[in-house]
C-alpha cells in the first residue's frame, strides 16, 4: 500500500490515484462550492434583510418590480451551483465523473452573470468588480474540466 507517492501525472494517496489536473479542478469546485452555498444560505437565513437591501438597491431601476423574483432566482442558482460543485468535486476525484462539477460551475457562472447584471444596472461598479475574480476562477475551472 502506498501512503503517498508523486508521479509525473498523478498523486497516489492510500492507493488512490489522482491526476494533478483532477486535483486542480476539484479544488476549484470545492472553493466555489463553499462560496456559492454559503452565499445562498445567507440569503435564506437573512431573507428579510436581503430583500430590503435588494429592493432599495433597485428602487430607481427597471428591475424595481422584480426584487423578490430576482432574489429567489439567485438564491436557487447559488445553492444548486454550490451543492453540485461540492458533490462534483468528489465525483471528479474518486469516480472520474466530471458532469456534476461542470454543471455546478455552469450554474455558478450563470449566478455570477445574473449578479453582475444587477450590479451594473444599479450602477454599483465596485460591487461588480468584486465578482470578476470569481467569474475568472469559474471559467478556469470549466477549462480544467475540458482537459479530460
RAQUIHU-V986689 format. One line per field, one symbol per residue. ss: DSSP state (2 for helix, 1 for strand, 0 for the rest). phi: phi as a letter, one per 30 degrees, with the letter a starting at -180 (. if undefined). psi: psi as a letter, one per 20 degrees, with the letter a starting at -180 (. if undefined). Layout:
# RAQUIHU-V986689
ss=???
phi=???
psi=???
This chain:
# RAQUIHU-V986689
ss=0001110001111001111222222222222222222222222220222222222220000002222222222222222222222222222222200022222222222222222222222000222222222222222222222000
phi=.cdabccdcbccbhiccbddddddddddddeddddddddddedddbeddddddddddcecbdcedceddddddddddddddddddddddddddcbhccddddddddddddddddddedddddicdddddddedddddddddddedddc
psi=pogpqpahirppoljpppqhhhggghggggghgggggggghghgilggggggggghhjhkrijhjjggggggghgggggghgghggghhghgghjkoigggghghghghgghgggggggghjknhghhhhhghggggghhgggghii.
